[in-house]
Amino acid sequence: PADAERFLLILSPAENRGDAECRLEIRAADGRFLWASGPLKKAGDGSFSLGLSRNFLPTGEYHIRLVWNGLGKEITEEFPVVLLYSQAPAKAAV
């Protein structure tokens, strides 16, 4: 809905990395670091879910990275994301 404050983002990695620990990073389009998670819990289908809000990530371009640590190296998969919000319709006066 146009007036929704929160939304759910579901990330599906290209490969199943087994039980390797995974965390998430969010960066602005210019590469500026915005936020990082702790270890993520993987869903049964191998995807990861992230609840976000309009206040935290306003309209714009972002890079969301899944980062796996394990097997002696760090593996990163990046998801470019463009967020566009429509404005909520004006509420009629009662």
Contacts in CASP RR format, 6 or more apart in sequence:
PFRMAT RR
TARGET T0000
AUTHOR 0000-0000-0000
METHOD contacts of the structure
MODEL  1
PADAERFLLILSPAENRGDAECRLEIRAADGRFLWASGPLKKAGDGSFSL
GLSRNFLPTGEYHIRLVWNGLGKEITEEFPVVLLYSQAPAKAAV
2 85 0 8 1.000
2 86 0 8 1.000
2 87 0 8 1.000
2 88 0 8 1.000
2 89 0 8 1.000
3 88 0 8 1.000
3 89 0 8 1.000
4 54 0 8 1.000
5 53 0 8 1.000
5 54 0 8 1.000
5 55 0 8 1.000
6 51 0 8 1.000
6 52 0 8 1.000
6 53 0 8 1.000
6 54 0 8 1.000
7 51 0 8 1.000
7 52 0 8 1.000
7 53 0 8 1.000
7 54 0 8 1.000
8 49 0 8 1.000
8 50 0 8 1.000
8 51 0 8 1.000
8 52 0 8 1.000
9 49 0 8 1.000
9 50 0 8 1.000
9 51 0 8 1.000
9 52 0 8 1.000
9 64 0 8 1.000
9 81 0 8 1.000
10 47 0 8 1.000
10 48 0 8 1.000
10 49 0 8 1.000
10 50 0 8 1.000
11 24 0 8 1.000
11 47 0 8 1.000
11 48 0 8 1.000
11 49 0 8 1.000
11 50 0 8 1.000
11 64 0 8 1.000
11 66 0 8 1.000
11 79 0 8 1.000
12 45 0 8 1.000
12 46 0 8 1.000
12 47 0 8 1.000
13 46 0 8 1.000
13 47 0 8 1.000
13 48 0 8 1.000
13 66 0 8 1.000
13 77 0 8 1.000
14 77 0 8 1.000
16 46 0 8 1.000
17 68 0 8 1.000
17 75 0 8 1.000
20 68 0 8 1.000
20 69 0 8 1.000
20 70 0 8 1.000
20 71 0 8 1.000
20 75 0 8 1.000
21 39 0 8 1.000
21 68 0 8 1.000
21 69 0 8 1.000
21 70 0 8 1.000
22 39 0 8 1.000
22 40 0 8 1.000
22 42 0 8 1.000
22 48 0 8 1.000
22 66 0 8 1.000
22 67 0 8 1.000
22 68 0 8 1.000
22 69 0 8 1.000
23 36 0 8 1.000
23 37 0 8 1.000
23 38 0 8 1.000
23 39 0 8 1.000
23 40 0 8 1.000
23 66 0 8 1.000
23 67 0 8 1.000
23 69 0 8 1.000
24 36 0 8 1.000
24 37 0 8 1.000
24 38 0 8 1.000
24 40 0 8 1.000
24 48 0 8 1.000
24 50 0 8 1.000
24 64 0 8 1.000
24 65 0 8 1.000
24 66 0 8 1.000
24 67 0 8 1.000
25 33 0 8 1.000
25 35 0 8 1.000
25 36 0 8 1.000
25 37 0 8 1.000
25 64 0 8 1.000
25 65 0 8 1.000
25 67 0 8 1.000
26 34 0 8 1.000
26 35 0 8 1.000
26 36 0 8 1.000
26 57 0 8 1.000
26 62 0 8 1.000
26 63 0 8 1.000
26 64 0 8 1.000
26 65 0 8 1.000
27 33 0 8 1.000
27 34 0 8 1.000
27 62 0 8 1.000
27 63 0 8 1.000
27 64 0 8 1.000
27 65 0 8 1.000
28 34 0 8 1.000
28 61 0 8 1.000
28 62 0 8 1.000
28 63 0 8 1.000
29 60 0 8 1.000
29 61 0 8 1.000
29 62 0 8 1.000
29 63 0 8 1.000
31 63 0 8 1.000
34 57 0 8 1.000
34 62 0 8 1.000
35 56 0 8 1.000
37 50 0 8 1.000
40 48 0 8 1.000
40 66 0 8 1.000
41 48 0 8 1.000
42 48 0 8 1.000
43 49 0 8 1.000
48 66 0 8 1.000
50 64 0 8 1.000
54 85 0 8 1.000
57 83 0 8 1.000
58 83 0 8 1.000
58 85 0 8 1.000
59 83 0 8 1.000
59 84 0 8 1.000
59 85 0 8 1.000
60 82 0 8 1.000
60 83 0 8 1.000
60 84 0 8 1.000
61 80 0 8 1.000
61 81 0 8 1.000
61 82 0 8 1.000
61 83 0 8 1.000
62 80 0 8 1.000
62 81 0 8 1.000
62 82 0 8 1.000
62 83 0 8 1.000
63 78 0 8 1.000
63 79 0 8 1.000
63 80 0 8 1.000
63 81 0 8 1.000
64 78 0 8 1.000
64 79 0 8 1.000
64 81 0 8 1.000
65 76 0 8 1.000
65 77 0 8 1.000
65 78 0 8 1.000
65 79 0 8 1.000
66 76 0 8 1.000
66 77 0 8 1.000
66 79 0 8 1.000
67 74 0 8 1.000
67 75 0 8 1.000
67 76 0 8 1.000
68 74 0 8 1.000
68 75 0 8 1.000
68 76 0 8 1.000
END
